[in-house]
Amino acid sequence: MLLNNGIRLGSTSPYPTDVNYVGAGKVPILNNSPVVVLKEGKLAFVFGTPGGETIGQTEFQVLVNFIDFDMPVQQAIESPRFVLNAKPNFYKPGAEIEVEIENRVPAATIAALRAMGHNVRVLPGWGSLGHVQAIRVDLKTGAMMAGGDPRRTAYAMGY
């Protein structure tokens, strides 16, 4: 279960009619990071990323890489990513949605997205979509493996 939605940079919606407009008695929505994943009551993964409204998108993709594709921690972090951006923002009904996707995604996938009518912007190489740091725990041995995102300066080390 991902508990994540959209306040960004400590702000709320700029539109007075929006549910997230600043007002008395309101509870703002919030991007949550890090993610803690348990399996059978034991710690399996811990990871997080900065990224404003793209936090949940990035975290979800890494979670899918861990759980559905059973990737090692560094591979899960380094896999190509995409995010959805909205102009002027996600709070505005009818906002223009753009898919930003790293050019390491197969060209056929990018072409298929465009053929479906998506507005796609291809980013060079490691497009700076999130900056995940993660620890994966081997549930059989308890060994911890960590990874750092090459999209920004990062590395993992242990002792």
LONU-340603 format. One line per field, with one value per residue: residue number from 1; x, y, z of N, C-alpha, C, O in turn; residue in one letter. Coordinates in pm, 1 decimal. Layout:
num <- [NUM,...]
n.u <- [X,...]
n.v <- [Y,...]
n.w <- [Z,...]
ca.u <- [X,...]
ca.v <- [Y,...]
ca.w <- [Z,...]
c.u <- [X,...]
c.v <- [Y,...]
c.w <- [Z,...]
o.u <- [X,...]
o.v <- [Y,...]
o.w <- [Z,...]
residuo <- [A,...]
end
This chain:
num <- [1,2,3,4,5,6,7,8,9,10,11,12,13,14,15,16,17,18,19,20,21,22,23,24,25,26,27,28,29,30,31,32,33,34,35,36,37,38,39,40,41,42,43,44,45,46,47,48,49,50,51,52,53,54,55,56,57,58,59,60,61,62,63,64,65,66,67,68,69,70,71,72,73,74,75,76,77,78,79,80,81,82,83,84,85,86,87,88,89,90,91,92,93,94,95,96,97,98,99,100,101,102,103,104,105,106,107,108,109,110,111,112,113,114,115,116,117,118,119,120,121,122,123,124,125,126,127,128,129,130,131,132,133,134,135,136,137,138,139,140,141,142,143,144,145,146,147,148,149,150,151,152,153,154,155,156,157,158,159]
n.u <- [85.1,71.5,110.4,73.0,56.8,0.4,124.7,357.9,683.3,615.3,390.1,46.5,-246.0,-287.7,-539.2,-841.4,-1083.9,-1007.5,-975.0,-737.8,-657.7,-524.3,-664.1,-864.1,-891.1,-830.6,-653.2,-343.6,-238.2,36.6,361.5,511.6,807.0,1051.8,991.9,883.2,895.5,744.0,764.5,588.8,600.9,865.6,1140.2,1185.6,1247.6,1377.5,1343.6,1378.3,1315.6,1381.1,1171.5,928.4,616.2,672.5,762.8,601.7,555.1,812.8,888.3,695.9,764.5,1018.3,945.3,786.6,989.8,1141.5,953.2,779.3,955.0,1172.2,1429.3,1781.0,1903.4,2056.8,2009.1,1731.4,1711.8,1855.5,1712.6,1540.3,1323.2,1002.0,793.9,489.1,397.6,219.3,76.0,-78.2,-35.6,-96.8,-323.6,-503.7,-794.4,-817.9,-556.9,-260.0,-106.7,212.1,435.3,737.7,1026.1,1302.2,1565.8,1670.4,1476.8,1326.5,1308.3,1083.8,888.1,858.4,767.2,524.9,383.7,352.8,199.5,-36.3,-128.8,-12.6,158.0,484.6,799.4,1128.7,1397.1,1749.0,1965.5,2013.5,1790.3,1740.0,1512.7,1386.6,1576.8,1680.7,1762.6,1838.2,1777.3,1788.1,1674.7,1782.0,1566.8,1613.5,1879.4,1928.2,2107.0,2201.7,2163.9,2263.4,2186.5,2268.1,2152.9,2253.9,2164.2,2203.2,2463.1,2559.6,2609.7,2638.2,2742.6,2880.4,2947.0]
n.v <- [-116.9,209.7,514.7,803.4,1121.1,1451.3,1718.0,1977.3,2101.5,2208.0,2354.6,2424.2,2369.6,2626.2,2713.3,2853.7,2706.0,2446.0,2137.4,2123.0,2380.0,2635.0,2663.8,2715.0,2444.0,2243.5,1954.7,1923.2,1747.8,1521.7,1440.1,1134.4,990.4,792.3,458.6,168.2,-173.2,-466.3,-820.9,-1095.5,-999.5,-928.4,-707.5,-615.5,-433.4,-101.7,219.3,537.8,861.9,1194.3,1439.6,1579.8,1593.8,1368.5,1172.4,952.2,822.1,742.5,582.7,380.1,255.3,149.9,-22.2,-207.5,-311.6,-443.7,-628.4,-746.7,-799.4,-901.7,-788.0,-734.4,-500.9,-273.4,-289.1,-256.8,8.8,140.2,90.8,204.5,493.3,659.3,950.4,1123.5,1447.0,1747.9,2032.2,2336.9,2228.6,1933.3,1992.1,2132.1,2090.7,1933.6,1976.8,1975.0,1674.4,1533.7,1280.2,1207.1,1040.9,825.1,793.9,543.5,357.7,118.1,211.3,128.5,112.3,380.4,481.4,339.8,452.7,714.9,657.6,586.4,828.0,975.1,1255.7,1271.6,1324.4,1272.6,1203.3,1259.8,983.1,931.7,1073.1,1215.0,1144.0,1118.3,998.2,751.9,582.5,277.8,-14.5,-358.7,-650.1,-976.3,-1223.7,-1481.7,-1501.5,-1265.3,-1083.9,-759.8,-556.8,-274.3,12.4,285.5,571.3,647.4,872.3,1104.2,1229.3,960.8,674.5,344.4,205.2,-13.3,-158.8]
n.w <- [0.0,-98.7,49.5,-56.8,-195.3,-318.8,-209.7,-267.2,-223.5,22.8,-27.5,-124.1,-325.7,-570.4,-633.8,-538.1,-530.8,-503.7,-321.2,-179.3,-127.0,81.7,401.1,697.7,925.6,745.6,632.6,495.3,198.2,144.5,27.5,81.5,194.6,332.2,192.8,354.2,343.2,442.5,469.2,555.5,816.3,845.6,780.0,445.6,236.5,223.4,111.8,-55.3,-205.5,-325.7,-495.3,-522.4,-675.1,-817.2,-652.7,-554.7,-797.4,-878.2,-658.7,-675.5,-920.0,-856.7,-651.6,-794.9,-953.6,-755.9,-637.0,-841.1,-1055.0,-926.0,-902.2,-835.7,-588.5,-691.4,-968.2,-972.7,-896.9,-1101.1,-1333.3,-1628.7,-1613.7,-1599.4,-1576.3,-1503.8,-1583.6,-1517.0,-1670.5,-1599.8,-1342.8,-1135.6,-992.4,-1141.5,-1317.6,-1635.5,-1703.0,-1904.9,-1975.0,-1965.6,-2062.3,-1931.6,-2019.0,-1987.4,-2226.3,-2237.5,-2239.9,-2453.4,-2798.6,-2939.9,-2742.7,-2670.7,-2915.6,-2928.9,-2714.1,-2808.8,-3035.6,-2915.1,-2849.1,-2645.4,-2504.8,-2531.5,-2387.6,-2442.1,-2237.2,-2193.5,-2143.2,-1818.3,-1706.6,-1448.7,-1296.3,-1009.6,-724.9,-598.2,-301.4,-152.4,52.1,50.1,203.1,247.6,311.4,394.1,486.0,617.0,526.2,418.5,134.6,-37.9,-243.7,-461.5,-640.5,-967.2,-1094.8,-966.2,-751.0,-567.2,-360.5,-223.4,86.1,330.8,654.2]
ca.u <- [0.0,147.1,40.1,146.8,-20.6,69.0,173.3,495.0,762.3,545.6,280.1,-77.6,-303.1,-305.5,-674.5,-931.5,-1191.1,-951.3,-978.6,-608.4,-629.6,-501.8,-781.7,-879.2,-949.1,-794.6,-530.7,-280.9,-183.5,180.8,443.7,579.5,924.1,1079.7,900.4,927.6,818.2,758.1,712.5,567.5,641.3,1008.8,1183.9,1230.5,1306.0,1362.8,1395.2,1314.9,1363.5,1319.6,1113.1,798.8,503.2,716.4,809.1,520.6,575.6,944.4,886.5,615.5,842.1,1122.8,876.0,753.4,1116.0,1176.7,855.7,731.2,1065.8,1272.8,1561.0,1874.7,1878.7,2113.1,1938.0,1598.4,1730.5,1908.3,1621.5,1483.4,1201.1,917.9,703.6,386.6,395.2,99.1,91.1,14.9,-2.8,-196.2,-442.4,-590.1,-866.5,-787.6,-415.0,-191.2,-20.4,327.7,513.3,883.0,1077.6,1444.6,1589.6,1715.5,1359.2,1329.8,1245.1,951.1,796.7,833.1,681.8,391.7,318.4,313.3,92.2,-158.1,-169.9,53.1,256.8,605.2,926.6,1236.8,1507.2,1876.0,2025.6,1972.2,1700.4,1715.1,1377.5,1405.3,1713.1,1649.4,1860.4,1760.2,1834.9,1707.9,1716.5,1760.1,1487.6,1667.4,2007.8,1935.1,2207.7,2148.3,2229.4,2220.1,2214.6,2258.3,2106.0,2351.8,2104.4,2267.6,2578.2,2518.7,2667.8,2606.1,2856.7,2844.8,3058.8]
ca.v <- [0.0,333.7,630.7,913.7,1204.2,1556.1,1851.4,1987.9,2213.3,2264.4,2439.1,2356.2,2413.6,2771.0,2741.3,2865.3,2607.3,2312.6,2082.0,2142.6,2521.8,2664.1,2710.2,2668.3,2312.8,2148.9,1879.3,1917.7,1621.3,1521.2,1334.3,1058.8,913.9,671.3,344.7,52.7,-288.4,-586.2,-946.1,-1188.1,-932.0,-898.9,-601.5,-664.2,-321.7,35.8,307.3,667.3,951.0,1325.8,1455.8,1647.6,1514.2,1245.0,1077.3,830.6,754.6,679.3,476.3,269.7,183.8,73.0,-130.3,-307.5,-377.6,-534.9,-734.5,-817.6,-843.0,-961.3,-735.2,-695.1,-362.7,-172.3,-297.6,-198.0,153.8,190.8,66.4,327.1,542.1,761.5,1020.8,1207.9,1585.6,1818.7,2177.4,2403.4,2132.9,1827.5,2042.4,2201.0,2000.2,1955.2,2007.8,1898.6,1570.9,1497.2,1167.0,1221.5,904.4,817.9,738.1,404.7,275.3,81.9,304.5,75.4,149.2,524.1,494.3,289.1,554.7,824.6,606.8,586.5,966.6,1039.6,1359.7,1210.3,1396.4,1178.2,1264.9,1193.1,885.8,912.6,1185.4,1274.3,1115.4,1062.3,977.1,646.6,512.2,163.0,-131.6,-479.4,-749.2,-1115.8,-1275.5,-1610.6,-1486.8,-1138.3,-996.8,-636.1,-507.7,-136.4,69.4,430.2,610.5,722.8,991.9,1212.7,1176.4,869.7,541.8,268.4,142.1,-76.4,-199.1]
ca.w <- [0.0,-104.9,105.0,-116.3,-286.7,-390.6,-172.7,-315.3,-171.3,136.9,-70.4,-157.3,-452.5,-584.5,-681.5,-422.9,-530.1,-489.4,-186.6,-113.3,-108.7,222.8,472.5,835.5,946.8,640.8,650.5,363.4,152.0,166.3,-32.4,185.8,160.1,258.0,190.1,431.1,297.4,524.0,414.6,667.0,938.7,847.0,690.6,315.2,161.0,268.7,8.3,-66.2,-309.8,-336.6,-627.4,-527.2,-720.5,-881.9,-551.2,-557.9,-925.7,-873.8,-559.2,-726.8,-1022.4,-788.9,-581.2,-896.8,-989.8,-646.9,-610.6,-960.1,-1140.1,-837.8,-940.7,-730.1,-547.2,-781.0,-1095.6,-951.7,-892.7,-1228.1,-1446.1,-1686.3,-1549.7,-1661.4,-1485.3,-1563.3,-1536.3,-1559.0,-1685.1,-1509.4,-1236.9,-1119.6,-925.0,-1236.9,-1408.3,-1775.9,-1722.0,-2009.2,-1917.4,-2047.1,-2015.3,-1944.8,-2016.4,-2017.4,-2359.0,-2224.8,-2267.0,-2595.4,-2892.6,-2975.4,-2633.6,-2685.4,-3034.5,-2894.8,-2630.7,-2898.8,-3121.6,-2833.3,-2830.2,-2531.3,-2526.7,-2474.9,-2396.4,-2414.5,-2164.0,-2219.5,-2051.6,-1680.0,-1690.2,-1316.1,-1248.8,-877.0,-675.3,-501.0,-218.3,-106.4,116.7,33.2,301.0,211.3,422.4,439.4,555.8,689.2,464.1,361.4,14.6,-58.2,-373.9,-477.1,-772.8,-1043.9,-1154.7,-891.0,-678.9,-460.6,-356.6,-102.1,150.1,458.1,739.6]
c.u <- [89.6,60.3,113.1,52.8,54.5,109.2,318.5,558.6,692.5,427.7,154.6,-129.4,-319.8,-448.1,-774.5,-1042.6,-1140.2,-954.1,-849.0,-565.8,-616.6,-629.3,-788.3,-942.4,-915.8,-663.8,-464.5,-237.2,-32.1,247.5,521.4,696.2,1002.4,966.8,964.4,836.7,850.1,703.6,707.1,621.6,788.9,1042.0,1238.1,1302.1,1284.3,1419.2,1318.8,1380.0,1307.8,1247.0,977.3,689.0,544.0,764.0,732.0,539.5,708.0,944.4,807.7,693.6,951.6,1059.8,836.8,879.9,1158.3,1082.5,819.4,844.3,1182.4,1414.9,1650.0,1861.9,1933.7,2042.5,1798.6,1605.0,1768.4,1814.8,1563.3,1349.4,1125.0,838.9,599.1,396.4,270.9,127.0,-48.2,52.7,-117.0,-324.6,-544.6,-660.8,-836.0,-643.5,-355.4,-93.4,90.1,398.5,660.2,940.7,1224.6,1466.7,1646.7,1598.9,1362.4,1251.4,1105.0,847.5,759.4,741.4,539.1,315.6,268.3,196.5,-41.0,-206.1,-107.8,151.5,384.2,725.4,1035.6,1353.0,1637.0,1913.9,1959.2,1885.7,1670.9,1571.2,1388.7,1552.7,1704.0,1774.1,1782.0,1845.6,1736.1,1763.7,1683.4,1690.1,1537.5,1791.0,2015.5,2036.5,2139.3,2232.0,2174.9,2256.4,2194.9,2227.1,2211.2,2293.7,2152.1,2386.3,2529.1,2594.3,2625.9,2733.3,2811.3,2969.1,3022.9]
c.v <- [123.2,445.8,754.1,991.2,1332.8,1689.7,1863.3,2115.2,2283.7,2350.5,2356.1,2413.1,2565.7,2810.3,2740.2,2760.2,2464.9,2268.0,2106.3,2288.8,2548.5,2718.0,2649.6,2529.6,2209.7,2078.1,1866.2,1776.8,1632.3,1409.6,1265.6,981.7,903.2,569.1,233.5,-63.3,-407.4,-705.9,-1045.0,-1129.9,-897.6,-790.3,-660.9,-555.5,-193.1,121.2,438.4,749.0,1091.1,1334.1,1520.8,1554.2,1387.7,1140.0,945.6,752.1,677.6,561.6,355.1,187.8,98.0,-44.2,-242.2,-383.5,-479.2,-655.0,-814.3,-873.1,-903.4,-917.1,-715.7,-544.5,-259.5,-172.0,-234.9,-45.6,208.7,170.7,197.2,362.9,637.1,829.6,1095.2,1345.2,1652.6,1967.8,2239.5,2316.8,2032.3,1874.8,2101.8,2099.2,2035.7,1990.0,1919.1,1801.1,1536.3,1378.2,1200.4,1082.4,904.3,747.6,596.4,306.1,239.9,179.5,258.5,110.9,296.0,548.4,448.2,389.6,670.6,781.5,602.2,728.6,1038.0,1145.7,1313.9,1301.7,1300.0,1253.4,1189.9,1097.7,865.1,1028.6,1248.5,1258.8,1042.4,1042.2,875.4,596.4,397.4,60.3,-245.2,-583.2,-888.4,-1181.2,-1410.2,-1593.5,-1361.7,-1041.3,-874.8,-595.0,-368.4,-89.5,219.0,464.7,692.5,848.3,1119.2,1149.5,1090.2,740.2,474.5,208.7,84.8,-108.7,-321.5]
c.w <- [0.0,-50.4,56.3,-207.3,-313.4,-337.2,-216.6,-261.8,-56.4,98.1,-91.8,-288.0,-457.3,-622.6,-566.1,-418.1,-509.2,-343.7,-110.2,-103.4,41.9,286.6,611.6,838.3,841.2,675.3,513.2,327.9,150.6,89.0,78.2,128.3,290.0,263.4,272.2,390.5,387.6,448.1,529.8,796.8,948.4,746.1,561.2,235.9,237.9,157.0,8.2,-175.2,-287.2,-470.8,-632.6,-572.5,-794.8,-781.3,-560.9,-685.3,-926.7,-777.4,-609.4,-830.1,-959.3,-713.4,-677.5,-938.3,-883.5,-641.6,-735.9,-1046.5,-1060.5,-873.4,-818.4,-705.6,-646.4,-916.6,-1084.2,-953.6,-1030.1,-1346.6,-1497.7,-1622.6,-1639.8,-1551.2,-1567.4,-1500.8,-1591.5,-1565.2,-1686.3,-1389.7,-1222.6,-1053.5,-1020.9,-1327.0,-1554.0,-1804.1,-1831.1,-1943.1,-2017.3,-1981.9,-2040.0,-1926.8,-2055.6,-2151.3,-2355.2,-2238.2,-2415.7,-2683.5,-2930.5,-2868.4,-2644.0,-2804.5,-3004.8,-2808.2,-2716.7,-2987.5,-3046.5,-2803.0,-2712.2,-2579.1,-2456.3,-2496.0,-2352.1,-2350.9,-2192.6,-2106.1,-1917.6,-1633.3,-1555.8,-1269.7,-1115.5,-846.0,-562.7,-430.1,-155.9,-33.7,95.4,130.1,248.3,329.7,474.3,526.1,643.0,630.8,401.7,242.0,-12.3,-198.2,-374.2,-621.5,-846.6,-1109.4,-1084.7,-818.2,-562.9,-470.2,-226.5,-45.7,282.3,536.4,818.9]
o.u <- [173.9,-50.4,205.0,-21.4,175.9,128.6,394.5,496.2,707.6,369.3,156.4,-63.5,-361.5,-475.7,-791.8,-1091.0,-1220.3,-937.7,-850.6,-449.7,-690.7,-694.2,-726.6,-1035.5,-967.7,-575.7,-522.0,-203.5,21.5,197.0,588.7,684.1,1017.7,863.4,1084.3,714.5,966.0,607.9,808.5,680.8,833.0,980.1,1326.2,1405.6,1184.9,1531.4,1209.5,1484.0,1197.6,1260.1,913.7,670.5,458.1,801.8,792.4,540.2,714.1,994.3,848.5,689.2,975.1,1115.8,852.4,876.8,1205.4,1127.2,828.3,831.4,1279.8,1508.1,1600.9,1815.1,1861.8,2018.8,1753.4,1515.1,1717.9,1837.5,1539.5,1272.5,1175.5,819.2,619.5,402.8,223.1,192.8,-130.9,163.9,-220.3,-425.4,-660.7,-595.3,-829.3,-609.6,-394.8,-7.7,65.2,418.9,702.3,907.9,1265.4,1395.2,1668.8,1620.1,1398.2,1142.6,1016.5,731.6,642.9,647.8,443.1,195.6,156.1,104.9,-147.1,-310.0,-146.3,219.5,390.9,750.3,1035.0,1400.7,1634.6,1896.0,1861.8,1909.6,1580.6,1514.5,1399.0,1640.2,1718.1,1877.4,1669.4,1966.5,1616.3,1885.1,1569.8,1748.7,1506.5,1806.6,2099.5,2051.0,2033.2,2354.9,2053.7,2345.5,2115.4,2270.1,2254.5,2367.3,2141.6,2405.8,2464.6,2638.2,2583.4,2821.5,2712.7,3081.4,3104.5]
o.v <- [139.3,468.7,803.0,932.9,1322.0,1778.0,1767.3,2221.1,2404.6,2415.1,2233.6,2494.8,2626.7,2928.7,2636.8,2728.5,2372.1,2349.7,2109.8,2317.7,2490.3,2807.2,2546.8,2501.2,2098.2,2135.4,1804.9,1696.7,1743.0,1297.5,1330.6,915.7,1006.3,588.8,207.8,-53.2,-444.1,-693.6,-1074.2,-1201.2,-843.0,-781.7,-746.7,-581.6,-177.7,98.0,448.9,712.4,1105.1,1243.0,1518.4,1447.0,1307.6,1029.8,839.2,629.1,562.6,453.9,240.9,64.8,-14.5,-153.8,-359.8,-505.3,-588.0,-769.7,-937.1,-981.0,-950.7,-997.6,-684.4,-470.5,-166.1,-65.4,-167.2,20.8,313.4,230.1,290.0,275.4,687.2,772.1,1125.1,1358.1,1618.1,2023.5,2198.4,2330.0,2044.1,1804.2,2119.8,2029.1,2153.1,2028.5,1803.6,1841.7,1513.2,1376.3,1219.6,1013.3,975.9,653.3,536.2,185.1,325.0,224.2,341.5,136.6,332.3,627.7,510.5,409.1,718.2,860.0,613.0,747.9,1150.8,1128.2,1317.2,1349.8,1251.7,1353.7,1068.6,1129.0,790.9,1078.7,1331.9,1350.5,919.8,1066.1,910.0,571.5,418.1,49.5,-230.4,-602.1,-915.1,-1192.8,-1448.1,-1661.7,-1353.2,-929.3,-885.9,-597.7,-347.1,-144.8,272.8,395.4,796.1,923.3,1228.8,1028.1,1140.5,701.2,540.6,166.5,131.2,-88.5,-370.7]
o.w <- [88.3,-98.9,122.1,-286.3,-331.2,-420.7,-203.9,-255.8,-38.9,185.1,-79.3,-352.4,-358.8,-641.8,-501.7,-309.4,-498.2,-253.0,12.8,-74.4,121.1,232.0,639.6,763.0,846.2,739.3,423.2,415.1,155.1,84.7,158.3,25.1,355.4,327.3,261.3,402.0,406.6,371.7,593.3,877.7,1049.6,640.0,564.7,174.7,308.8,112.0,63.8,-230.1,-234.3,-552.6,-738.0,-514.9,-831.5,-821.0,-574.0,-683.1,-970.3,-809.9,-588.0,-827.8,-1003.4,-711.9,-644.7,-955.7,-916.7,-641.7,-735.7,-1104.4,-1119.2,-874.5,-710.0,-792.2,-682.1,-973.5,-1176.6,-1005.3,-1070.7,-1452.1,-1420.3,-1582.8,-1740.2,-1444.2,-1685.0,-1378.6,-1699.5,-1477.3,-1767.7,-1338.7,-1288.5,-1058.0,-984.0,-1404.2,-1590.5,-1916.0,-1847.6,-1864.7,-2135.6,-1860.5,-2154.1,-1830.4,-2147.1,-2185.4,-2460.2,-2246.8,-2497.1,-2647.3,-2951.2,-2900.7,-2628.1,-2795.3,-3050.2,-2827.3,-2699.7,-3011.9,-3108.0,-2739.9,-2681.4,-2680.2,-2333.4,-2606.6,-2238.9,-2403.9,-2213.6,-1988.4,-1904.9,-1523.5,-1549.1,-1210.5,-1110.9,-929.2,-445.4,-492.3,-110.6,-54.2,119.4,138.6,209.1,437.3,587.2,627.4,732.6,679.7,340.3,246.7,-9.8,-262.7,-297.2,-713.7,-796.2,-1173.4,-1139.7,-824.7,-471.0,-578.4,-131.7,-120.4,339.5,490.4,896.9]
residuo <- [M,L,L,N,N,G,I,R,L,G,S,T,S,P,Y,P,T,D,V,N,Y,V,G,A,G,K,V,P,I,L,N,N,S,P,V,V,V,L,K,E,G,K,L,A,F,V,F,G,T,P,G,G,E,T,I,G,Q,T,E,F,Q,V,L,V,N,F,I,D,F,D,M,P,V,Q,Q,A,I,E,S,P,R,F,V,L,N,A,K,P,N,F,Y,K,P,G,A,E,I,E,V,E,I,E,N,R,V,P,A,A,T,I,A,A,L,R,A,M,G,H,N,V,R,V,L,P,G,W,G,S,L,G,H,V,Q,A,I,R,V,D,L,K,T,G,A,M,M,A,G,G,D,P,R,R,T,A,Y,A,M,G,Y]
end
